């Protein structure tokens, strides 16, 4: 407890009091103090000039302090006594604004904490993730809550920021930045810079995601295969990449950036996919495509262009031409991965098996393909229905009432 904090407490209490007529006051030359018997530590100090003041004396934080409440011409004794009692009580229960301000100064501001968090988190991110998150930080996260301490940010602040980012950057950017901010506040709680369970992002709903899944039918796959066979003469590497994407269900970067050290006969041992190292099993067609390519050093890229002496780095231009020629408007390269999964589901492969083929780390991610396996479910429903109908009797149906049924129906009316 400091003099500044006590002064604030005294000011709060004195603000509730009113002026009164003090009447006569004793006079004397020597300064003296009369201590109250009702409240130890409360007293009246008389000065030689005739002025008198109310004081409070107590030991606080190991130091004996004397506080002047006010002039006796302003306060009555009962008012000063009540005020002194409340001041001592507040000091005894540990109310100390000065200490609180000292603790607040230990908590970093949002901008300082952003720098601390970024240094810790970026070390675990992949280079592509770092590049993307750095863009989001520069556009939407830097100075988002400037001038505020990390423990002062509330849900209303985050909601206003989230709406602004969603309008300026789009719903997708808003969701990505929101997830980064949510992680920041979770780390602030773990590091003791915010109270536990105080994440202001907890009850804010992200933007609804636009469903971009597109599954190629057998006819569309046939058209795509015909176009790729024609393009194989002019763009053999690009055509092979697209073909492998459809045959393996891999992500574009997993095939485009493939090295010969990751090709191990009938499988690919990917060193660093989106979900970490994983194995991709290859069918005969995929193995034949890779075997047709010239093999280089183990650290070299599989899809190396001899003419440019560089690996294939860009696929969007080639895919735009192939998509137009095959009459597949709106189809993305990533939709080939969805098509691989949809055909697996249509052939009654289980969700865990599909997730293993795609390299999903969570079964929830694979559950989006559950609705594609409707054929076996319909057959099972028909078999169960037939068994129930047989047990009920061949001449009985749900649309036919016997005499007993009619009687029961009449009783129910």
C-alpha positions, -999 to +999 in steps of 0.1 A: +000+000+000+015+033-011+005+069-004-009+072-040-031+042-035-042+054-001-050+089-015-073+073-040-091+053-014-095+084+008-108+104-021-134+077-029-146+078+007-146+115+012-166+120-020-196+105-002-195+130+027-213+164+031-202+196+048-216+205+082-213+234+108-185+224+131-192+248+160-165+257+185-131+240+184-105+239+212-075+262+208-040+258+220-004+264+210+011+229+212+002+203+186-015+173+201-035+142+191-065+127+208-069+090+199-103+074+197-113+046+221-139+032+196-115+028+167-078+022+174-057+042+149-083+070+145-077+104+161-080+142+159-048+163+156-050+198+171-026+225+159-015+257+178-033+278+152-066+264+162-069+242+131-077+205+136-077+175+113-088+139+114-061+113+110-057+075+106-026+057+117-019+020+110+008-005+101+005-013+064+029-036+045+054-034+073+054+004+075+035+026+100+016+052+081-003+083+092-030+095+068-048+128+071-085+125+063-095+161+062-101+193+081-125+191+111-143+222+097-154+200+068-160+166+084-180+157+115-165+133+139-190+106+131-184+110+094-147+109+098-150+078+121-170+059+095-146+070+067-116+059+088-132+025+095-138+018+058-103+029+049-087+006+074-110-023+064-101-019+027-064-017+035-067-049+057-083-070+030-054-062+007-069-037-017-038-021-032-042-003-066-005+004-067+003-033-065-023-040-092-007-014-115+027-030-109+013-064-120-003-049-151+030-034-161+044-070-162+018-081-187+030-072-223+010-052-247-007-069-277+020-059-301+048-071-278+030-104-272+024-109-309+062-107-314+068-132-286+042-156-298+054-154-334+090-162-325+078-193-306+053-206-330+071-199-363+098-223-353+073-252-356+057-240-388+066-252-423+081-227-447+049-225-467+029-219-435+053-192-424+050-174-457+012-175-456+009-165-419+034-137-424+011-122-450-019-125-427+001-109-399+012-080-421-023-074-434-046-081-404-028-089-372-001-062-367-015-033-347-049-049-345-052-040-308-025-013-305-022+003-271-040-025-252-025-050-229-030-087-238-052-093-208-074-062-215-087-076-248-123-087-245-148-105-268-163-073-281-128-061-293-122-094-311-156-094-327-152-060-341-118-069-355-130-102-369-159-085-388-135-059-402-111-086-414-139-107-429-152-077-449-118-064-461-100-097-467-129-121-472-145-149-451-116-173-457-089-147-445-111-139-416-112-175-405-075-181-409-066-149-389-092-158-363-076-192-357-041-176-353-056-151-328-073-179-309-040-198-306-023-166-294-048-162-265-045-199-256-007-195-253-013-163-232-033-184-208-006-211-206+021-186-200+002-169-172-005-136-190-043-141-190-066-158-165-074-194-173-105-198-195-106-162-205-099-166-243-122-140-259-124-161-291-142-190-274-178-180-282-173-163-315-184-184-345-161-184-376-175-176-410-194-204-428-171-221-452-180-224-488-181-260-498-157-265-527-157-303-530-162-314-566-162-350-576-156-361-612-179-386-627-168-416-647-176-397-679-156-367-668-126-388-658-127-404-693-126-370-710-098-359-687-078-390-695-082-385-732-069-349-730-040-360-708-030-386-734-029-360-761-010-335-739+016-362-730+035-355-762+039-317-756+038-316-717+049-350-704+058-339-669+027-318-663+005-345-677+021-372-655+016-350-624-021-346-631-024-384-638-007-392-605-029-368-586-059-387-598-044-421-592-030-415-557-053-388-541-022-369-531-020-331-526-005-311-555+027-302-535+032-338-525+036-349-561+050-318-577+078-315-551+085-353-550+122-364-549+136-397-560+146-406-525+109-407-516+101-432-544+105-467-530+091-492-554+054-496-548+051-468-524+061-432-517+077-424-484+069-387-481+093-370-457+071-340-449+035-339-460+008-316-445+003-340-416+039-351-413+058-381-428+035-406-444+034-435-468+015-434-501+008-468-517+011-470-555-010-491-579+004-506-610-006-476-632+011-451-609+043-473-607+044-475-645+042-437-648+071-431-624+091-459-641+088-441-675+106-410-661+144-406-662+158-414-627+183-389-613+201-385-580+183-393-548+180-356-538+168-345-572+132-337-581+113-364-599+097-339-623+128-322-636+126-302-669+157-308-690+150-278-713+147-252-685+170-272-662+145-265-634+119-286-617+082-281-624+071-252-602+037-241-616+007-262-626-022-237-627-016-225-663-014-260-677-044-272-657-065-242-669-059-253-705-066-290-698-098-281-678-111-261-707-103-288-733-119-315-712-150-293-705-146-294-667-155-258-657-148-249-621-128-281-613-096-274-593-065-296-591-074-303-555-107-318-566-088-347-581-080-357-545-117-355-537-125-376-567-101-403-556-118-404-522-153-404-537-146-434-559-131-452-529-163-445-509-185-456-538-167-490-537-175-494-500-141-487-486-143-478-449-137-443-436-105-453-417-091-469-449-099-438-470-083-416-443-052-437-444-050-435-482-054-397-481-031-392-451-057-376-428-047-372-392-083-371-379-113-393-389-135-362-388-117-349-419-126-381-437-162-381-426-172-357-454-171-386-477-195-408-456-226-397-476-210-409-509-215-446-500-252-447-504-255-479-525-245-504-498-266-486-472-297-488-495-291-525-502-288-532-464-320-513-458-338-534-484-324-566-470-335-557-434-369-546-447-374-579-465-365-599-434-390-580-413-418-584-439-411-621-441-413-624-403-446-606-404-461-629-430-461-627-468-498-617-470-495-588-445-482-554-456-480-520-440-508-507-463-533-535-455-554-537-423-568-570-410-600-573-391-580-572-358-562-540-370-595-523-378-609-532-343-579-517-326-581-486-348-617-482-338-609-485-301-582-458-305-607-433-318 
